[in-house]
Structure formats: C-alpha cells, structure tokens
Amino acid sequence: MDNAYMAWVDDVRRAVKTLLEKSGKTPREVATDAKVCFTTLKNFVNGKTMAPRADTLFGLTHALGIPFGVPESFKRRHKIGGR
C-alpha cells in the first residue's frame, strides 16, 4: 500500500472515531447508514482493518458527514488528531 493512502485512511479513522463519540448515534446506526457491517465498522475503528475498501470509506464518511479528503480545517474544528 502507498504511504499517502495509508496516512489518508488513518485520517479517516481518526475522524470516524471522533464523530462516533459526538454524533449521538449508536455505532450500529452509523454502520446501517453507511451500509457496512457493524463488525467492519468496529474493526476499522479499532485498527484491525488497516486498508478498507473504498466503498466502505465512502459509506462511513457520507454517514457521518465527513468531507472525504478530511481537510485541515475540518480536523481543527472537530479536534481530530494530535492538535
């Protein structure tokens, strides 16, 4: 896997973790909205799934309202990452 892709997946993972806590939805509801299996969501958030399929990422970002590229302004606004 390309390092830039893996860094981007890691950004998406941090954004998903943060917004799962803030969303007010259960992880099961988010998984249903994203059209992914609950176990897939759980494994992605826990880091067991290192490089999920693109449709999984599209679904999760869409269900949580995350801009797909996860711009720096979004990270700062939602306190995602080490900042």
Secondary structure as GFF3:
##gff-version 3
##sequence-region A 1 83
A	DSSP	alpha_helix	3	22	.	.	.	ID=ss1
A	DSSP	alpha_helix	27	34	.	.	.	ID=ss2
A	DSSP	alpha_helix	38	46	.	.	.	ID=ss3
A	DSSP	alpha_helix	54	64	.	.	.	ID=ss4
A	DSSP	alpha_helix	72	77	.	.	.	ID=ss5
###
